[in-house]
Amino acid sequence: MASTIAGARTTAHRRSTLHEIRRNIWPYIFISPFFILFIIFGLFPYLYAFYLSFNEWDGISEMRWVGLDNYRMLLTDDLWWKSLYNSIWLMLVTGINLVIALVLAFMLNSGFVRFKEAYRTAYFTPIVASSVAVAMIFGGMFGLRYGLLNYFLSLIGLGPVDWLGSALWIKPAIALVVIWRYFGWNTVIYLAGLQSIPLDLYDAAKVDGARWKDIFFHITLPLLRPTITFTVILSIIGGLQLFEEPLMLAGGTSSSSPGGTDRAGLTVMVNLYANAFVYVQFGYAAAMSVALFVVIIIFSFLYHRLLGKNLT
């Protein structure tokens, strides 16, 4: 008797589920193209790269399973560690653009700045420009003999700096381009976050006699925490995946030694590109991509654990 009742309940539940599926089938059909495209062009490449990292493949011949050999090679590859160091250095230094963006957004959100729309447009313009075109323009500005920066240095009595030919200056040059390119993007994001904060909180603080510093650190910064976390995570991902700027400023695709002098401008993505499409080691390049993914996860976790919760 009990089994008959349980079977009837199961059948009724199955019929109810099938009825709900039939009733809601069209919404699922309408959103299915997104999931199909994501599986084909998003999820599958990730899974295939992970599988490829355990193989040796030149892109033409048959794959050869090598297990963890590619990852063992990473551990002993000095060029990999140098590119990882360069990427982490650039990620940390280019993070300055977040501070610049936060200050500019706070100023634009105040009532003392006129022509706010013009400033927003000017700050956002660099992100719209082609990264290759930006790198080429800055490559001319960093020129040793006829560069604009060295011309300004000569006006104050300083000698020319070999920005792109010196191992000491090539990373600061790349960082300067990245900071200039992305601080406007983050300014707009912070400005949107600031405008979502209720004005009543500011008015109440001013009535209580709070100074602008108190308002910033005790009202603005805590309420802006989700936006700051979002931009920091994006900055970590973007900083560790820098490709166009170091590639164009430090040798280009035809260089026999990508990264410039002493490989000082070699990032992980440039190193990955060289191994895949110059040295035709797709399996090793896939192992680099997996290792880079792990590094991004580690830095994102460290930020959330050490700084994200204490941003009050």
Secondary structure, 3 states (H helix, E strand, C coil): CHHHHHHHHHHHHHHHHHHHHHHCHHHHHHHHHHHHHHHHHHHHHHHHHHHHCCEECCCCCCCEECCCHHHHHHHHCHHHHHHHHHHHHHHHHHCHHHHHHHHHHHHHHCCCCCCHHHHHHHHHHHHHCCHHHHHHHHHHHCCCCCCHHHHHHHHCCCCCCCCCCCCCCHHHHHHHHHHHHHHHHHHHHHHHHHHCCCHHHHHHHHHCCCCHHHHHHHHHHHHCHHHHHHHHHHHHHHHHCCCHHHHHHCCCCCCCCCCCHHHCCCCHHHHHHHHHHCCCCHHHHHHHHHHHHHHHHHHHHHHHHHHHCCCC
